[in-house]
Amino acid sequence: MTDRNVSRRGVIAGTASLVGAAVVGRGASAQNPPPSSAQTGTPASTITNPPRDWSPGHPSIYPDPDVLVIDPSFRALAPGNAAVRRLWTAAQWAEGPAWSSQGQYLVFSDVSGNVQYRYLWDAERVVPFRKPSANTNGNSFDFEGRQLSCEDFNRRVVRWEHDGSLKVIADNFEGKGLNSPNDIVPHPDGSIWFTDPPYGDRMIEGHPDEAGGPTNPQGLIKPGVGAPNAGAIGGKKRELPTNVYRWDPSGKLEVAIPESQLPDPNGLCFAPDYKKLYVISTGQGPGDTGPGASARSMSST
């Protein structure tokens, strides 16, 4: 689609009407209505009834009806014979996909399931990678091929070294514990940038506050119960605003974008030339004293 004002439903409906008209023109009557849209070749999509078949070999028609080009400048990036394929389904909450060009695999997190998975490109299968994963959320790989991960449970950012050891990149700022690092990106200068909203301060995503903390003020949740490593970081309570941080290879951690400028930062990425950082700001998080954001984004050089 190249027109912002034309909806996917409108295109599908219009296509079906044209096909139906052609059939009627060949002799269909009120007593012999035209066949259904499925019989006349209209491809099934995620909004048709019945919906598309996700099994291997589908769709059988190109371009894929669920590949929508909203901005014409992206047309060249969507080859006509490229289709959406379902590779795997079993996660409670899949997040944080990151591609390893060295290992030729995709890492992603099942945050609530407390498992990290790998999609093996050559074998076309998904296997558990780290279990438990400390409710890992966002992942990335630095410019030396080392995996970076945001652990919701431990409220920290870690790096997995080539020898398999783990290095803690950040778990506090100026002596106060981080909220729940969410997404992470490396920069060619060796720095690491990450967001720190409070979304992992709940049982479903990570480690809740201890009783009296901003995300557990009445003490109704018992952080030491339920998780394989429950109680491992006892005494944690939310202490910081929601910021975007920059970690320098020297070990220095600084606030790159404060909450006052962009509350509840979530996803982030660099422009291709790494001269601009894009950050998504989402709604009010648990324990927030301010209104949060309203699904807006910003960029910062």
N, C-alpha and C positions, 0 to 999 in steps of 0.2 A: 504494500500500500504506500502510495506517495502523497495522499491527501489527508491531512490531519483531521478534516471534518467528516471523513467517511469511516463509519464503524465497521468492525469485523462482521457483526451480525448483519449489517446492511449489505455488505458485499456478498455474503453467503445467501441471503434472501434474494438479492437481485440475480445472482447466478442461477438459483433454483427456478426463478420466474422465467428467465430466458430459455432454459432447457425445457421447461414445461410447455412454453409457447411453441417451441419447435416441434414437440411431439404432437400437440393438438393440431398443428398445421398439416400433419401427415395423416390425419383422419380420425383422431380421437374424438369421442363424443361424450355427452353427459352420462350415457349408459355405459360407456367404456372409458373411464377416467384414465389420465396418463399415469404411468407407474410412479412409484415414490422416487424422491430425490436420490436415494441410495442406489436405485436401479438405473438412474440416468447418468450416473458418473460423478455427482457432486461428492467431493472427498469428505470423509468424516473428520471432524476436528474436536477440540476439547469442549466446544459448546453445542455440538449437534446431539441429537437423540436418535439412535444410540451414539455414544461418543466414539472417538477413534480407538482402534485396536493397537495396544502398545506392544504386542508380541513381536518377535524378530521378523523382519521382512516388511514391516509396515512403517510409513504409509507406502502404498504402491503407486503413488502419483506424485509428481513434482511440478511446481514448487510445493513444499510442505505448507498446508493451509494454516498451520500454527506459527509459521515464521513470518512475522509482520514487520515490515520496514516502515517506521513512522516518519523518519527523517530521510529524504532522498539521498543525502550524502552518504548514508550507510548502505545503499543498494549494492555497491561493489563488494561489500564485505559479507554479503549473504548469497553465496553461490546457489544457483537454481536447483542443483541436485544435492544440497545439504539439508538434512532432515533432523528434527528433534528425535532423539532416541532415549528410551528409558533404560538405564544401565543397571539399576538396582533399586529395590525398595524394601526397607526393613527398619529404618532409623526412627526413633521417637522424635528427634529434632536435629536434622542435618544442618551443619553450619561450617564456615571456615574452610572452603576448598582452597588448596594450594598445590601447584604443580612442581614436581621435582624434575628438572631437565636432566640431571645426572642419573637419577634412578629410573626415569621414565615411568613414574607413578603419580597418582593424585592422592593427597592426604586430605581427609575431611573429618569433622567431629560430629559425633552424636552427643550433644551437650547433656541432655537429660538422661540418656542411656549410659553416660560416663564411659564412652569408648571412642577411641580414635580408629579410623579405618583407612585402608589403602585400596585404591582401584588400580590393579595391575594392568597396564596398557596391553602388554603382549598377550597375556592370558585372558583378558577381558572378564575379570572377576574381582569381586570385592572381598577382602579378608580383614579380620581384626588386626590392628597394629599395636595399640597400647590399651590395655584393659586391666585395671581402671585407668582413666586418663586425667583424673583430677578435674573432671567436667571441663575439659579444654574447649574453648570457643574458637576464636580466630587463629589461623595458622598462616605462615609464609615461609619463604626460604631466602636467606641472605645471599650476597654475591659470592660467597664461598661455598654455597650449597648446603649450609647448615639450617636445620629446621628451627623456626621460631614459633612459639605457641603462647597463647594467653590462657592461663589456668583460672577458671572461675572459682573452683573450690579453694585453692590456696591463695587466691587474689594476688597473682604475680605473673610476670613475664619470664619465660625460660628459653634457653637455646640448647639444642641437642648437638653436641660436638661430634666430629667424625669418628671418634673412638667409642661413641655410645654414652659418654658421660653427660651429665646435665649441668648447665651453668645458669644460675639465677641472674637474670638481667636487672630486674627491679621488683621489689615487693613493698617498698615504702617510699614516701617523699618527705624529706626533712623530718624523719622519725615517725611519721604517721602512716599507717597501713593503707595501701591502695584499696579502692572499692572493689572492682572486678574488671581487670583489663579485658577488652572485648575484641578489638581488631588491631592488626599490626602490619606495618610495611617497612622494608629496609630502604636505605638510600645508598647510592654508590659511594658516598663519603664515609661509609661505615656506621653511620648513625641508624638508630631504630626508633620509629615513631609509632605510638599506640594510643588508643582511646581508653578512657577509664570511667565508664558510666556505672551505675549501681545495679544493673540488671542481674548480676550473678549473686547478689546478696539475698537470694531467696532459695528455698529448699529445692525447687525444681531445676535450678540452674547451677547451684554451687553450694556455698556455705552461708547459711543465714547468720545474721547478727546474733550475738549473745543477748540475753534478756536485757531490755532497756536501751538497746541500740536503735537507731533511727528506723531500721527495717523490721524490727521486732520489739516495739516499745512496750507491749503488754506481756512479753515473755511467753506467748502462746506456743512458739516454736522451740523445740529442743534441738539445737545444732549437733549435740553429741549422739543423736540417735538416727539410724537409718542408712547411713553411707558406710562403705567398706572401711574407710579411714576416718569415721566420725570422731570428732574430738581432737583430731591431730593439730588443729590450730585454734584451740579453745581461747576464749577471751576476745575474739575479734569483734569489733564494732566499727561501723562506718565513721570515718574521721575527716574525710576530705571532700571538697567539691568535685564536680565532674569536669575533668580537664583532658586536654590532649598533651601528651608528653613527648619529649625528644631525649633519647638516651645517646650519649656521646661515647665513642670507643674508649675514652679515658675513664669511663665509669660515672661521669657526671650526668645527673638526671635533672631536667629543667622543664617548666611548663611552657609549651609552645603556643597553646591557645587556651586561655582561662575560661572557666564556666561563665563569667560575666560577658564574654564575647560570643560563646557558643555553648549553651547548656546541653547536657546529655549527649555528648558525641558518641557516635556508634561506628559506622563503617568509614573507611578512609582509603585513599589511593593517591599516587602521584601521577602527574601528567607524564606522557612519554619522555619528555626532556628533563624530568625531575626538578623543574623550576617552580612548579606549583603543586600544592597539596589540596586535594578535595576531601571534605569531611561532611558526613551526613549527621544531622542533629535530629534526634527523635523525641517522642513525647516524654512526659514526666515519669521519672523512674522511682522505684521504691525508696522511701526515706527522703525524697527531695523536699526542700523547704520552699523552693521557687516553683513557678508554673511549668518548668521544662520548656521544650520547644514544640513546634507544630509541624513536624515532618518537612523541615527545610534543609537546605544545603548551603555551604559556603566554600570559598576557596581562599587560600592564603599563600603568598609567595615567601 
